[in-house]
């Protein structure tokens, strides 16, 4: 791009550089050049220093803020070389004196283009490294999660709001952090707020901050999470728990990027990207009148849906091994792996609490483990069928489902496997015993009701 207020100089420079093989664009002053930056996206800008309205140095500062990778070469009259030196100090690559030496022009522009190319390659390498680091804390081999990570790589560099959905314990916060790390905001703050943990008045103060004296206990001004995350990312966990009054204020921020502290009148403006997460069905919440539809669409520019752990079983062994290494190191233990049967139990379990439950189970196993491998006996009762245990499930320490299962299997054993006799002893229907056996994997399809069995409740 050539920026000069002299029309003949612009035209001549453009023709000379086109003859050298460059694509050119011209602008008569700094303001017009700023308007063309986004559409033309130059590698090098050749600008005069003395121009009406916006001079060359002021234009360079504004253009660098808008396009950090652009390389500048400034032009100045012989008598004002001091201004050119000042421009170089402020980031220009080189300067040329008028009247221009065309051989010197070609050499200077060529060097500037080479620097622009190197800067572009460096940015690409940095972006690839940033994306790789963004996913370094996520353990997954499953194609479903692979699709999620591909989506993160696409949306990370954007400014779009993202809604992350999924059951509790699936790792929504990790995904939010990965989006942040894959964005140009990676070096800026990543601020978290769990919306369900605070009452409405405290939630507003946490989000927007408050002025001194805004409420009892507000002894000093406090900056909220929006301000803390300025330039970075704010992650709002359990967004479905936000009260309607706070939803209105959050909507205003998403529309205008402005807010006021609680108890204050000053309007503040920040550059904060919003990522939100929920385990609720927000469309159902909208139908029930508990969540604003306009806020939903503002938050839900991009949706990232996390599959539950039971739907990506190929990830379970890798995650279990990851947690095993982590907690073995934390507890100063040398534990090599899982015993084959123990890993089979971990892989076959449904994991209603998802990755968080798996992590807790592995930590518990590491604490209890006194061998080179985690064995079945180190796992909680819910993962181990009763036939593999030495005795009844411990109380406390077992669920009602554990106790029920133990009672059914032991009673069947005492009755020689007769489901009707076991049902009479336990006071339930034969059909229930049969379905429970099918659920436990102790039998195939449940047989028809036995004659004379008690009626189903």
SELUMTI-805032 format. One line per 4 residues: their letters; for each residue x, z, y of C-alpha. Coordinates in steps of 0.001 Angstrom, whole numbers. Layout:
BEGIN
a> X,Z,Y  ... .
END
This chain:
BEGIN
xxxx> 0,0,0  1265,-979,3451  40,1133,6387  919,-142,9872 .
xxxx> -1097,-499,13075  590,-3850,13856  -1411,-6614,12149  1455,-9132,12068 .
xxxx> 3849,-6584,10533  1282,-5674,7845  658,-9301,6934  4358,-10166,6819 .
xxxx> 5256,-7188,4634  2369,-7925,2306  3496,-11540,1811  7142,-10569,1243 .
xxxx> 6236,-7927,-1372  3771,-10249,-3109  6597,-12775,-3434  8611,-10000,-5123 .
xxxx> 5823,-9606,-7703  3985,-6563,-6322  212,-6145,-5921  -435,-5042,-2329 .
xxxx> -3158,-3540,-164  -3001,-2982,3589  -4513,-538,6073  -4397,-457,9873 .
xxxx> -4066,3329,10184  -3841,6546,8202  -7579,7188,8098  -8347,3729,6697 .
xxxx> -5553,4149,4147  -7000,7475,2939  -10323,5748,2354  -8653,3130,121 .
xxxx> -6502,5517,-1936  -8921,6243,-4752  -9972,2634,-5296  -6500,1061,-5015 .
xxxx> -4414,3963,-6460  -987,2780,-5255  2321,3734,-6878  4211,3418,-3565 .
xxxx> 3019,3691,46  5060,2034,2806  3891,3581,6091  4827,3394,9731 .
xxxx> 5471,6756,11388  4082,6002,14851  393,5189,14568  -2627,6095,16706 .
xxxx> -5063,8708,15384  -3240,9940,12295  539,9550,12447  2684,8754,9413 .
xxxx> 3736,12342,8608  185,13733,8830  -1088,10824,6737  1625,11441,4130 .
xxxx> 674,15126,3817  -3019,14316,3323  -2318,11448,927  34,13598,-1198 .
xxxx> -2714,16212,-1533  -5153,13524,-2731  -2654,11563,-4886  299,13797,-5844 .
xxxx> 2082,11061,-7818  2419,8559,-4953  5950,7808,-3699  6366,7359,80 .
xxxx> 8725,5165,2054  8447,5548,5852  9273,2979,8547  10432,3882,12033 .
xxxx> 12065,2340,15080  15838,2739,15277  15561,5195,18172  13347,7674,16247 .
xxxx> 15392,8239,13087  14929,12002,13564  11247,11560,12696  12213,9680,9538 .
xxxx> 14565,12487,8491  11725,14973,9020  9472,12818,6814  12092,12798,4044 .
xxxx> 12292,16599,4247  8513,16700,3776  8576,14552,667  9199,10905,1546 .
xxxx> 11516,9159,-915  13344,7076,1704  13050,5482,5127  13607,2065,6715 .
xxxx> 14380,1284,10333  12676,-1452,12339  13296,-4320,12624  13401,-4347,8823 .
xxxx> 16241,-5766,6775  14361,-7617,4019  17148,-7182,1445  17142,-3435,2143 .
xxxx> 13326,-3437,1925  13381,-5011,-1542  16009,-2541,-2808  14252,541,-1384 .
xxxx> 10821,-478,-2736  12319,-1222,-6169  13869,2283,-6322  10593,3827,-5149 .
xxxx> 8679,1972,-7872  11159,3196,-10493  10644,6781,-9335  6865,6303,-9440 .
xxxx> 7157,5044,-13027  9262,8064,-14055  6795,10442,-12382  3931,8776,-14246 .
xxxx> 5721,9118,-17605  6502,12774,-16859  2849,13455,-16076  1787,11799,-19329 .
xxxx> 4247,13904,-21339  3113,17059,-19536  -541,16217,-20237  169,15647,-23936 .
xxxx> 2096,18930,-24131  -734,20733,-22334  -3286,19362,-24798  -1107,20347,-27761 .
xxxx> -726,23878,-26370  -4463,24046,-25711  -5177,23820,-29441  -2234,25892,-30686 .
xxxx> -4389,29035,-31042  -7147,27260,-32997  -6807,27149,-36791  -8870,24412,-38437 .
xxxx> -8660,21592,-40968  -12375,20806,-41116  -13674,17417,-39849  -16522,19143,-37970 .
xxxx> -14033,21192,-35966  -11848,18100,-35607  -14740,16433,-33770  -15058,19514,-31539 .
xxxx> -11344,19393,-30666  -11583,15663,-29884  -14448,16419,-27502  -12424,19196,-25834 .
xxxx> -9539,16782,-25278  -11979,14439,-23497  -13796,16986,-21318  -10813,19261,-20594 .
xxxx> -9334,17162,-17762  -12720,16773,-16025  -14420,19104,-13551  -17707,19116,-15496 .
xxxx> -19475,22336,-16447  -19545,22871,-20214  -22067,24815,-22320  -20621,26103,-25600 .
xxxx> -23235,26988,-28222  -23004,28564,-31640  -23641,31712,-33629  -21923,34973,-32761 .
xxxx> -18374,35118,-34026  -17759,31354,-34214  -15015,31436,-31564  -16766,30277,-28394 .
xxxx> -14277,32077,-26142  -11334,30404,-27904  -12937,27022,-27292  -13482,27861,-23613 .
xxxx> -9827,28837,-23303  -8802,25576,-24993  -10867,23576,-22467  -9131,25448,-19646 .
xxxx> -5673,24851,-21131  -6439,21148,-21596  -7344,20812,-17910  -5247,20389,-14741 .
xxxx> -6266,24015,-14007  -4182,25340,-16906  -1723,27135,-14594  -4562,28736,-12598 .
xxxx> -6608,31800,-13637  -8893,31823,-16676  -11385,34594,-15887  -13880,35953,-18437 .
xxxx> -17170,37790,-17929  -19496,39026,-20693  -22896,38745,-19020  -24818,40834,-21576 .
xxxx> -22651,43910,-20993  -23786,44571,-17394  -26976,45564,-15611  -28315,43069,-13059 .
xxxx> -26953,44898,-9982  -23502,45291,-11539  -23523,41698,-12801  -24054,40324,-9280 .
xxxx> -21240,42496,-7956  -18937,41294,-10748  -19775,37650,-10088  -19892,37556,-6291 .
xxxx> -18003,40685,-5235  -19333,43233,-2752  -18702,44571,726  -17822,48151,1459 .
xxxx> -20978,50284,1541  -23111,47613,-171  -24321,50276,-2622  -23494,53812,-3681 .
xxxx> -19905,53903,-4876  -18827,50747,-3053  -16015,52445,-1136  -14100,49213,-452 .
xxxx> -14575,45462,-453  -14159,43932,-3903  -13629,40287,-4786  -15868,38965,-7571 .
xxxx> -15022,36778,-10544  -15836,33557,-8656  -13158,34354,-6096  -10698,35591,-8749 .
xxxx> -11063,32264,-10589  -10575,30109,-7466  -8664,26991,-8503  -9150,27897,-12170 .
xxxx> -11960,28504,-14647  -14679,31137,-14992  -16022,31676,-18510  -19514,33225,-18624 .
xxxx> -20174,34520,-22124  -23776,35108,-23275  -25181,33185,-20311  -28682,33492,-21812 .
xxxx> -28673,37216,-20938  -28479,36685,-17158  -31598,37988,-15339  -33750,35509,-13438 .
xxxx> -32695,36833,-10004  -29025,36267,-10765  -29834,32860,-12262  -31064,31709,-8835 .
xxxx> -27776,32719,-7180  -25723,31131,-9947  -27698,27901,-9552  -26949,27871,-5824 .
xxxx> -23239,28248,-6535  -23283,25356,-9019  -25061,23164,-6468  -23110,24073,-3337 .
xxxx> -19988,25932,-4563  -20742,28649,-2005  -21871,32282,-2251  -21948,35575,-349 .
xxxx> -20632,38941,-1492  -23277,41569,-2255  -24087,43267,1061  -22266,40598,3088 .
xxxx> -23145,37660,5323  -19944,35625,5154  -20375,32414,3160  -17429,31807,858 .
xxxx> -16457,28522,-768  -14260,28301,-3870  -13103,25654,-6345  -14070,27276,-9646 .
xxxx> -15013,25453,-12830  -17796,27078,-14871  -17768,27247,-18663  -20671,29077,-20294 .
xxxx> -21481,30155,-23831  -24557,31393,-25673  -25811,32093,-29174  -29407,31704,-27987 .
xxxx> -31624,28634,-28029  -31816,28090,-24268  -34517,25429,-24608  -36724,28015,-26310 .
xxxx> -35821,30486,-23545  -36940,27915,-20969  -40275,27470,-22779  -40702,31242,-22789 .
xxxx> -40003,31412,-19050  -36831,33478,-19524  -34327,30852,-18378  -34424,28364,-15501 .
xxxx> -34589,24735,-16542  -32658,23542,-13451  -29860,26015,-14185  -29744,24857,-17811 .
xxxx> -29137,21253,-16767  -26474,22306,-14243  -24609,24268,-16938  -25214,21755,-19711 .
xxxx> -23388,18724,-18319  -21401,18680,-21577  -22437,20560,-24742  -19898,21754,-27297 .
xxxx> -21685,22995,-30419  -19613,25114,-32807  -20552,24946,-36504  -20865,28283,-38361 .
xxxx> -18065,29194,-40755  -20310,28675,-43813  -20576,24980,-42846  -16804,24486,-42697 .
xxxx> -15585,26178,-45854  -12327,24235,-45846  -11293,26339,-42831  -11779,29690,-44591 .
xxxx> -8478,29783,-46584  -6450,28666,-43552  -8091,31249,-41282  -7726,34005,-43889 .
xxxx> -4006,33224,-44267  -3577,33168,-40479  -5172,36618,-40121  -3198,37902,-43117 .
xxxx> 99,36997,-41436  -1001,38467,-38116  -2176,41836,-39429  633,42181,-41972 .
xxxx> 3100,41828,-39086  1130,44263,-36899  1056,46859,-39682  4679,46366,-40743 .
xxxx> 3739,45214,-44251  5146,42479,-46478  2106,40790,-48005  2755,37314,-49316 .
xxxx> -722,35939,-49964  -4130,36476,-51539  -4607,36884,-55269  -6402,33778,-56578 .
xxxx> -9622,35646,-57424  -9601,37439,-54057  -9233,34126,-52184  -12061,32655,-54284 .
xxxx> -14341,35552,-53265  -13405,35064,-49601  -14038,31312,-49775  -17384,31628,-51593 .
xxxx> -18838,34247,-49241  -21428,33051,-46684  -19846,34861,-43671  -22941,35651,-41593 .
xxxx> -20633,37158,-38963  -18486,33994,-38947  -14791,34052,-37963  -15053,37503,-36385 .
xxxx> -16309,38990,-39673  -13572,37188,-41631  -10936,38599,-39294  -12273,42137,-39742 .
xxxx> -12357,41774,-43534  -8762,40535,-43681  -7553,43305,-41365  -9271,45888,-43586 .
xxxx> -7701,44336,-46700  -4224,44448,-45143  -4612,48109,-44229  -5726,48984,-47797 .
xxxx> -3270,46661,-49577  -438,48370,-51472  831,45274,-53315  2546,41960,-52525 .
xxxx> -860,40231,-52643  -4343,41111,-51413  -6415,41760,-54530  -10155,41875,-55194 .
xxxx> -10142,45690,-54995  -8974,45490,-51384  -12074,43520,-50321  -15293,45179,-49121 .
xxxx> -18161,45595,-51631  -20227,42832,-50038  -17674,40233,-51232  -17344,41532,-54815 .
xxxx> -20072,41204,-57482  -20834,44526,-59148  -19663,43335,-62550  -16136,43213,-61101 .
xxxx> -16228,46794,-59876  -15320,49928,-61809  -18286,51931,-60542  -21301,51949,-58203 .
xxxx> -20862,50741,-54624  -19597,53528,-52350  -22010,55415,-50087  -21382,55311,-47181 .
xxxx> -19641,51970,-47115  -22221,49707,-48746  -25219,47790,-47460  -28786,48104,-48768 .
xxxx> -28291,44667,-50342  -25226,45984,-52228  -27188,48965,-53555  -30175,46821,-54537 .
xxxx> -27956,44391,-56397  -26203,47175,-58267  -29545,48754,-59240  -30975,45461,-60530 .
xxxx> -27931,44479,-62594  -27418,47949,-64099  -31105,48244,-64988  -31065,44803,-66628 .
xxxx> -27991,45828,-68603  -29802,48960,-69831  -32883,46895,-70753  -30918,44357,-72741 .
xxxx> -31479,41671,-70130  -35300,41853,-70111  -36469,41058,-66597  -40016,42363,-67268 .
xxxx> -38746,45755,-68461  -36321,46012,-65519  -39160,45142,-63123  -41351,47924,-64549 .
xxxx> -38555,50479,-64165  -37676,49378,-60615  -41312,49012,-59497  -40998,45373,-58386 .
xxxx> -42280,42063,-59684  -40548,40150,-62456  -40505,37166,-60139  -38414,39163,-57651 .
xxxx> -35890,40095,-60355  -35634,36460,-61411  -35118,35204,-57876  -32540,37900,-57189 .
xxxx> -30614,36861,-60312  -30723,33266,-59130  -29472,34397,-55700  -26609,36359,-57299 .
xxxx> -25568,33356,-59366  -26242,35256,-62598  -28733,32669,-63901  -29951,29109,-63329 .
xxxx> -33314,28157,-61881  -35761,31078,-62029  -38032,30864,-65119  -41836,31131,-64855 .
xxxx> -43493,34543,-64555  -43417,36489,-67840  -46800,37441,-69297  -47848,40970,-68573 .
xxxx> -45496,41417,-65657  -46660,43336,-62587  -48295,41236,-59884  -46109,40162,-57018 .
x> -46655,42249,-53914 .
END
